[in-house]
Amino acid sequence: MRAAVILIALAAAGCDLHPYDLGTRNQNGDGGVDDDGNGGGGDADDGGGIDAPSCIPIGVDDQCNEVDDDCDGVVDNTFNKQVDTNHCGVCNRRCVGAGSVQACQAGQCAFVECQPGFVDLDADMMTCEYMCPLFPARAEDCNGIDDDCDGVIDETLPAPPTGQCRVTAGTPCAGTSMICEKRGAVTRWWCDYSADVEFDPSVPNGVVLQEQLCNGKDGDCDGLADDSFSDLGQDCDNGGLGICRDGGKRVCDTLDPSQTRCDLSVLPDAQTATTEACDGLDNNCDGIVDNSTGPNRVIDAMSHVVVGALDYYVDTYEASHPDATMTATGVSSARSCSKPGVLPWRSVTFATAQAACTAAGKVLCSATQWQTACEGSTNTVYPYGNAFSATVCNTEPFDGVAGGSDDDILLATGMAGACVAATGAVDMSGNLKEWTSEITGTANGQSIVVQRGGSYDTPAAGATCDFRLTRAAGNVVESETGFRCCKATAP
């Protein structure tokens, strides 16, 4: 038991021992260990029979392990721990630092120098922890690299290059200089253009070859703003037809500067589709102005005449231009219209009157149709009766302007007041003479055509329903002559 305790104690002290190293057997051959020379079965101290241990060589002392392996009294014979950089002062203490060269001096690691390509930038004096991005180091340049290996990037730079930027006077490029900075993943000298310049790093001077943004600015510094958008300022619309069309101008699209848009705020604005009217407009937005046929056709004001065997329709009002107003006769000859409150179509030839009726889906009234519409079923002398009245229809005695002297002027349709026939037709006496389809002969190659009803300067005798002595060559143009149309079926 005592031998085991001794073994443990010696092992704890660093001795490399085995149980058989603990002394020798005594001379008595009884298995005891005699350490006092007196024999007996035990040692001199306690009679346990175990002598005190001694160093037993276990090999060559050629490993640094803090043990006297060869029992020569010297630990780790072959290692000079005062200068050995791998075992400095003690075994396995290596004199190594990040990026540095160290030496072992008097059993302590000492800094010698930095390894090539390394520098010491921190508080640890034994290391050279910073590896230079470039070796050998060189003067700093604008490249995002610590060229001079001082831990700071692009801190002391040479003068920037010259002649690489566009500097056109009077453009956003004027006065541009260069700046060292990182753009995207690249650090270099860049032209420091203002925000109004459109930048393109693939172009040597950094300016786009052609503007990509429509923003009212000269992005390519060529002296013209938005010049690559050729449709800018052009007319445009919402795609509607007729009065539903909203016209505008092409402007830059603020939500997407890469394109233009149609600015529909320009007046006039589109209108809502309505029933087609004879006014020179496409009121129902079907792409056809003043439709004369089909379900969307113009419904002209026409009076139904049924007298004897005759059954037809006559324009209630003298024919007018589609764009006529109360104060202007208009100029559109697309078709004839029949509506109140506008100046009638005058200074018209016979052929033009026929064509205007045809375009409206009608025909120029015949002599019989015209006279019947004026006289009605009772065959009155005037459309309003048998006795002439100077104040009912716009004939010569009628004062077209209230007050003062008698004014013989053309009035808007229906403005003469009570000049209405029993059939509903208006102004069949006075206002304008009206072409009929009755031809009584020819002269100089022109048809001689009967005109009915008289005009604003016709006396009573020429303003009766049956007066037919007023005639003219078909190509005659007179300011007192107009027309009206008839139709076999309802408008």
Secondary structure by P-SEA (a helix, b strand, c coil): caaaaaaaaaaaaccccccccccccccccccbbbcccccccccccccccccccccccccccccccccccccccccccccccccccccccccccccccccbbbbbcccbbbbcccccccccccccccccccccccccccccccccccccccccccccccccccccccccccccccbbbbbbccccccccccccccccccccccccccccccccccccccccccccccccccccccccccccccccbbbbbbccccccccccccccccccccccccccccccccccccccccccccccccccbbbbbbccccccccccccccccccccccccccccbbbbbccccccccccaaaaaaaaaaaccccccaaaaaaaaaccccccccccccccccccccccccccccccccccccccccccccccccccccccccbbbbcccccccccccccccccccccccccccccccccccccccccccccccbbbbbcccc
